[in-house]
Amino acid sequence: MTAFAAFGGMLFGYDTGAISGIIQMNDWVKTFGEPDHNAPTGFSVSTSRESLVVSILSAGTFLGTLVGAPAADTLGRRTGIMLTCLVFSLGVALQTAAPNVATFVAGRFFAGLGVGLVSTLVPMYQSECAPRQVRGALVACYQWAISIGILLAAVVNNAAKDRAGHSSWQVATGVQFVWAAVLCVGMVWLPETPRWLVMKGRGDAALKALSRLRSLPEDDFSVRSEIDDIVAALVEEREMGESSYADCFRWNRNKTGLRTLTGIALQTWQQLTGINFISYYGVTFFASAGIKNPFLISVAVNVVGTAMTLLGIVAVDRFGRRPLLIWGAVVMCACEYLIAILGVTVSTENIAAQRALIALVCIYVASFASTWGPVAWVVTGEIFPLNVRAKGISLSAASNWLLNWALAFSTPYLVNAGAGDAGLEVKVFFIWGSTCAGCVAFAYLCVPETKGLSLEQIDLLY
């Protein structure tokens, strides 16, 4: 049951992955671009418009993550996820039926609002429902669903790109209705989290929910013991008076402020790995590198990412959180520097160099998918005390999407070679390599090991 909630990652992954191909489809460029006699199709999309269309999703998600905390605490984790599907569907409808770029941008914003809510609510739901022995693996399934969503987006883009008329990009956009419907209907059958029910004073309902989640009778000793631990932790936290956003930054005996800063920094560094450059602009990057079928290469790269996320799911509870974060960043750092060096020293006509570049991108994506991709969400979902968990996860996810927006907005200006642009092209990977070096230092110095601990034991760890 807890694993099913990870399906929310499909909304996240598909929506972020689809735009990479959609903005390269000929009919989309003709519909939302501007006349350009120098372009092969007679139309082109300006850097400013491309930046707006891609990055506006992240502006919506930033707001969604902040709204997610009051929604989670007021409506409940489960009900909040169901309502999120409706908000997301509104955004998809606006994009699919968009007659002009303003409507398409509005749709991207509302879809982003839904994705932001999902990125707060789903890891929270999973962390509060999962048994401690497999909590890391179950929460990591959220990242796997994101990877599957990105992969499906690449497959659908590749299949739809040559369709006549508006159906090319409308099909690629409209299929997201299916993901929202599956998640909404599926959550009807799942219980609310026991920890939220305890927080609302509904002890009997919490006992029933935990009994169902553990597939054990309500009078089983382990079920009763876990409920008692949840109640005791909540009582202690309430005695300390923690309930507001300001309390998330309080430097008290519970080290809530340290936990909040760790969660915010962890999500910030995840974005600074540069992975969303591949998600948002992968097709554009492969095309500029001289690769003949960038859509197909994008599919191959996403197959690697999806497969390697499974390795992360297995490894997170076997090897721990810290080792995966540290060594994952080391490998990504090396790959990104090599991609940059290869790109600036070898011609785009060199077939061997193109193959090496594709291989390095695959290794880089594999490293992210098996380490920083799932583990950042695992750690963020488990380090906060119950009374401020919704707000802490909300702030952490908000930092992720704030950086996501900043990078999505600025990347076209950094990479493109037009007037007023920086024209870095492949040299942008020197930046990502340097930020991954920062990821190594942060993981080594600031992230505690929480493998095998219950959420209440993590409180004691701090």
C-alpha positions in Angstrom: 0.0 0.0 0.0 2.8 2.4 0.9 4.6 1.6 -2.3 1.5 2.6 -4.4 1.7 6.2 -3.2 5.0 6.5 -5.0 2.9 6.5 -8.2 2.7 10.3 -7.5 6.2 10.5 -8.8 4.8 9.7 -12.3 3.1 13.1 -12.3 6.4 14.7 -11.3 8.6 12.7 -13.7 6.4 12.8 -16.8 5.6 16.5 -16.6 9.3 17.5 -16.2 10.5 15.1 -18.8 7.9 15.7 -21.5 8.7 19.4 -22.1 12.2 18.5 -23.3 10.8 16.9 -26.4 7.6 19.0 -26.8 9.5 22.3 -27.3 11.4 20.6 -30.2 8.3 19.3 -32.0 7.7 21.2 -35.3 4.0 21.9 -34.8 4.6 23.2 -31.3 7.2 25.6 -32.5 4.9 26.8 -35.3 2.0 27.2 -32.9 3.8 29.0 -30.1 6.9 30.3 -31.8 7.6 33.3 -34.0 8.3 33.6 -37.7 12.0 33.1 -38.5 13.1 32.8 -42.1 16.5 31.3 -41.0 14.9 28.4 -39.2 14.3 25.1 -41.2 10.5 25.2 -40.3 10.2 29.0 -40.8 9.5 29.4 -37.1 11.6 29.5 -34.0 11.2 30.0 -30.2 13.1 32.8 -28.6 15.4 32.2 -25.6 13.1 34.2 -23.4 10.0 32.3 -24.4 11.7 28.9 -24.1 12.9 29.9 -20.7 9.4 31.0 -19.6 7.6 27.9 -20.9 10.1 25.5 -19.2 10.7 27.3 -15.9 7.1 28.4 -15.1 6.4 24.8 -14.0 9.0 25.2 -11.3 7.4 28.5 -10.1 4.1 26.6 -9.7 5.8 23.8 -7.9 7.5 26.2 -5.5 4.1 27.6 -4.5 2.7 24.0 -4.3 5.3 22.8 -1.9 4.5 25.7 0.5 0.8 25.1 0.2 1.5 21.4 0.8 2.2 21.8 4.5 -1.1 23.4 5.6 -2.9 21.0 3.2 -1.2 18.0 4.8 -1.9 19.1 8.4 -5.4 20.3 7.8 -6.9 17.8 5.3 -4.6 14.9 5.9 -1.8 13.3 3.8 -4.1 11.0 1.9 -6.9 13.5 1.1 -4.3 16.1 0.2 -2.8 13.8 -2.5 -6.3 13.1 -4.0 -7.0 16.8 -4.3 -3.6 17.4 -5.8 -4.7 15.2 -8.7 -7.5 17.6 -9.5 -5.2 20.7 -9.5 -2.7 18.8 -11.7 -5.5 17.8 -14.2 -6.6 21.4 -14.5 -3.0 22.3 -15.6 -2.9 19.4 -18.1 -6.3 20.5 -19.6 -5.1 24.1 -20.1 -1.9 22.9 -21.9 -3.7 20.4 -24.1 -6.3 22.9 -25.3 -4.0 25.9 -25.4 -4.7 28.2 -28.4 -1.8 30.5 -27.5 1.4 30.6 -25.5 -0.3 32.4 -22.6 -2.7 29.6 -22.0 0.0 27.0 -22.3 2.1 28.8 -19.7 -0.9 29.1 -17.4 -1.4 25.3 -17.8 2.3 24.7 -17.0 1.9 26.8 -13.8 -1.2 24.8 -12.5 0.4 21.5 -13.4 3.5 22.7 -11.4 1.3 23.6 -8.5 0.0 20.0 -8.5 3.6 18.6 -8.8 4.7 20.7 -5.9 1.9 19.4 -3.7 2.8 15.8 -4.7 6.5 16.4 -3.9 5.6 17.4 -0.4 2.7 15.0 0.3 3.9 11.7 -1.2 7.3 11.4 0.7 5.6 12.4 3.8 2.8 9.8 3.4 5.3 7.1 2.7 7.7 8.0 5.5 4.8 8.0 8.1 3.4 4.7 6.8 6.4 2.5 6.0 8.0 0.0 8.4 11.4 1.3 9.5 13.3 -1.7 8.1 12.2 -0.9 4.5 11.3 2.8 4.8 14.3 3.9 2.7 13.4 1.5 -0.1 9.7 2.4 -0.1 10.4 6.1 -0.2 13.0 5.6 -2.9 10.2 4.1 -5.0 9.0 7.6 -5.3 12.2 8.5 -7.3 11.8 5.3 -9.3 8.3 6.5 -10.3 9.8 9.8 -11.3 12.3 8.0 -13.5 9.6 5.9 -15.1 7.6 9.1 -15.7 10.6 10.7 -17.4 11.2 7.5 -19.5 7.6 7.3 -20.6 7.7 11.0 -21.5 10.7 10.3 -23.8 9.0 7.3 -25.3 5.7 9.2 -26.0 7.6 12.2 -27.3 9.5 9.9 -29.7 6.3 8.2 -30.9 4.3 11.4 -31.2 6.8 13.9 -32.7 6.0 13.1 -36.3 2.2 13.2 -36.0 0.5 15.7 -38.2 -1.0 18.9 -36.7 -1.4 19.7 -33.1 -1.9 16.1 -32.1 1.9 15.6 -31.8 2.3 17.8 -28.7 -1.4 17.4 -27.5 -1.0 13.6 -27.2 2.3 14.0 -25.4 0.6 16.4 -23.0 -2.8 14.9 -22.6 -1.6 11.4 -21.6 -1.0 12.9 -18.1 -4.7 12.7 -17.3 -4.2 9.0 -17.0 -1.5 9.3 -14.3 -3.6 11.7 -12.3 -6.7 9.4 -12.5 -4.8 6.3 -11.4 -3.2 8.0 -8.4 -6.5 9.6 -7.3 -8.6 6.4 -7.6 -5.8 4.3 -6.0 -5.6 6.6 -2.9 -9.3 6.0 -2.2 -8.4 2.5 -1.0 -5.3 3.5 1.1 -5.6 4.5 4.8 -4.6 7.8 6.3 -1.2 7.9 8.0 -1.3 6.7 11.7 0.9 9.6 12.7 -1.5 12.2 11.3 -4.4 10.5 13.0 -2.6 10.5 16.3 -1.8 14.2 15.8 -5.5 14.9 15.3 -6.4 12.9 18.5 -8.0 10.0 16.6 -6.2 7.2 18.4 -8.6 4.4 17.5 -8.5 5.3 13.8 -4.7 5.4 14.0 -4.6 1.9 15.5 -6.8 0.5 12.7 -4.7 2.2 10.1 -1.4 0.9 11.4 -2.9 -2.6 11.8 -3.9 -2.5 8.2 -0.5 -1.2 7.0 1.4 -3.8 9.0 -1.1 -6.7 8.2 -1.3 -7.5 11.9 -4.2 -7.5 14.4 -4.9 -4.4 16.4 -4.0 -6.1 19.6 -0.6 -7.2 18.3 2.2 -6.1 20.6 4.3 -4.5 17.9 1.3 -2.5 16.6 0.5 -1.3 20.1 4.1 -0.5 20.8 4.5 1.6 17.7 1.4 3.6 18.4 2.7 4.2 22.0 6.0 5.5 20.6 4.2 7.8 18.2 2.0 9.2 21.0 5.0 9.7 23.3 7.0 11.5 20.7 4.1 13.8 19.9 3.5 14.6 23.5 7.1 15.5 24.0 7.2 17.7 20.9 4.0 19.5 21.9 5.5 20.2 25.3 8.2 22.1 23.5 5.6 24.1 21.7 6.7 23.5 18.1 3.9 24.1 15.5 4.8 27.1 13.2 7.2 27.7 10.3 9.3 29.8 12.7 9.7 26.8 15.0 11.3 24.9 12.1 14.3 27.1 12.6 14.4 26.9 16.4 17.8 25.8 17.9 16.4 23.7 20.7 17.2 20.4 22.4 15.5 18.6 19.5 17.8 20.5 17.0 14.8 21.3 14.8 16.7 24.2 13.1 19.6 21.9 12.2 17.3 19.4 10.7 15.5 22.0 8.6 18.7 23.5 7.3 19.9 20.0 6.4 16.7 19.2 4.5 16.8 22.5 2.6 20.5 22.2 1.8 20.1 18.6 0.7 17.3 19.4 -1.8 19.3 22.4 -3.0 22.4 20.4 -3.7 20.3 17.7 -5.5 19.2 20.4 -8.0 22.8 21.6 -8.3 23.9 18.2 -9.6 22.6 19.5 -12.9 20.4 16.5 -13.6 17.4 18.7 -14.7 19.6 20.0 -17.6 19.2 16.5 -19.1 15.5 16.4 -18.1 14.5 19.8 -19.5 17.0 20.3 -22.3 18.4 16.8 -23.0 16.9 16.6 -26.5 18.2 20.1 -27.3 21.7 19.3 -25.9 22.0 16.0 -27.9 20.9 17.8 -31.1 23.5 20.6 -30.6 26.2 18.0 -30.0 25.6 16.7 -33.5 23.8 13.5 -32.5 21.4 12.5 -35.4 18.5 11.1 -33.4 18.3 13.1 -30.2 14.8 11.8 -29.3 16.0 8.2 -29.4 19.1 8.9 -27.4 16.9 10.6 -24.8 14.9 7.4 -24.5 18.0 5.4 -24.1 19.4 7.7 -21.3 16.1 7.5 -19.5 16.0 3.7 -19.7 19.4 3.8 -17.9 18.0 6.2 -15.3 14.9 4.1 -14.6 16.9 0.8 -14.3 19.5 2.3 -12.0 16.9 3.7 -9.7 16.1 0.1 -8.8 19.7 -0.3 -7.6 19.2 2.7 -5.4 16.1 1.2 -3.9 18.0 -1.9 -2.9 21.1 -0.1 -1.8 19.6 2.6 0.4 18.7 0.2 3.2 21.7 -2.0 2.7 24.6 0.4 2.5 23.0 3.5 4.1 22.3 7.0 3.1 25.7 8.7 3.6 27.8 6.4 1.4 25.4 6.6 -1.5 25.3 10.4 -1.4 29.1 10.7 -1.1 30.2 8.2 -3.8 27.3 9.1 -6.1 28.5 12.8 -6.1 32.1 11.7 -6.7 31.1 9.7 -9.9 28.8 12.5 -11.2 31.6 15.1 -10.7 34.0 13.0 -12.7 31.6 12.4 -15.5 30.5 16.0 -15.8 34.1 17.3 -16.1 34.8 14.6 -18.7 31.7 15.6 -20.7 32.8 19.3 -20.6 36.4 18.5 -21.6 35.3 16.2 -24.4 32.8 18.8 -25.7 35.3 21.6 -26.0 38.2 19.6 -27.4 36.6 17.3 -30.0 34.5 18.2 -33.1 30.8 17.4 -33.2 31.4 15.5 -36.4 33.6 12.9 -34.5 31.4 9.8 -34.2 33.7 8.2 -31.5 33.5 11.4 -29.4 29.7 11.4 -29.8 29.5 7.8 -28.5 31.8 8.7 -25.6 29.6 11.7 -24.7 26.5 9.5 -24.7 28.2 6.9 -22.6 29.4 9.5 -20.0 25.9 11.0 -19.9 24.5 7.6 -19.2 27.0 6.9 -16.4 26.2 10.4 -14.9 22.4 9.7 -15.1 22.9 6.2 -13.6 24.9 7.7 -10.7 22.2 10.2 -9.9 19.4 7.8 -10.3 20.9 5.3 -7.8 22.1 7.8 -5.2 21.1 11.5 -5.0 17.8 10.9 -6.9 16.1 8.6 -4.3 18.3 9.2 -1.2 17.6 13.0 -1.0 13.9 12.3 -0.8 14.4 9.5 1.7 16.5 11.6 4.1 14.2 14.6 3.7 11.1 12.5 4.5 12.6 11.0 7.7 14.7 13.6 9.6 11.9 15.9 10.9 9.9 15.5 14.1 6.2 14.8 13.7 4.9 18.1 14.9 6.8 20.1 12.2 7.2 17.3 9.6 4.8 18.7 7.1 6.4 22.2 7.3 9.9 20.8 7.3 9.4 18.7 4.2 7.5 21.6 2.6 10.4 24.0 3.1 12.9 21.4 1.8 10.9 20.6 -1.3 10.3 24.4 -1.8 14.1 24.9 -1.9 14.3 22.1 -4.5 11.8 23.7 -6.7 13.2 27.2 -6.2 16.5 26.1 -7.5 14.8 24.0 -10.2 13.0 27.2 -11.4 16.2 29.3 -11.3 18.2 26.7 -13.3 15.4 26.0 -15.8 15.0 29.8 -16.3 18.7 30.6 -16.6 19.9 27.6 -18.5 18.8 28.7 -22.0 20.6 32.0 -21.4 23.7 30.1 -20.3 23.8 27.5 -23.0 22.3 29.2 -26.2 24.6 31.1 -28.5 22.3 33.9 -29.6 22.6 37.7 -28.9 22.7 38.4 -25.2 23.3 34.7 -24.3 26.4 33.4 -22.6 26.9 30.7 -25.3 28.5 28.2 -22.9 27.0 25.2 -24.7 28.7 22.0 -23.4 31.0 24.0 -21.2 28.1 24.4 -18.8 29.1 20.9 -17.5 32.2 22.5 -15.9 29.6 24.3 -13.6 27.7 21.1 -12.8 31.0 19.3 -12.1 32.0 21.9 -9.6 28.7 21.9 -7.8 28.9 18.1 -7.5 32.2 18.6 -5.7 30.2 20.7 -3.3 27.7 17.8 -2.9 30.5 15.5 -1.8 31.6 17.9 1.0 28.0 18.6 2.1 27.1 14.9 2.3 30.3 14.1 4.2 30.0 16.9 6.8 26.3 17.4 7.3 24.2 14.3 6.6 23.7 11.8 9.5 23.2 8.0 8.9 19.6 7.0 9.6 19.5 3.5 8.1 17.4 1.1 10.1 16.1 3.7 12.6 12.4 4.4 13.3 11.3 8.0 13.0 11.1 8.3 16.8 14.7 6.9 17.1 15.9 9.5 14.6 14.5 12.1 17.1 16.8 10.5 19.7 19.7 10.6 17.2 19.4 14.3 17.0 
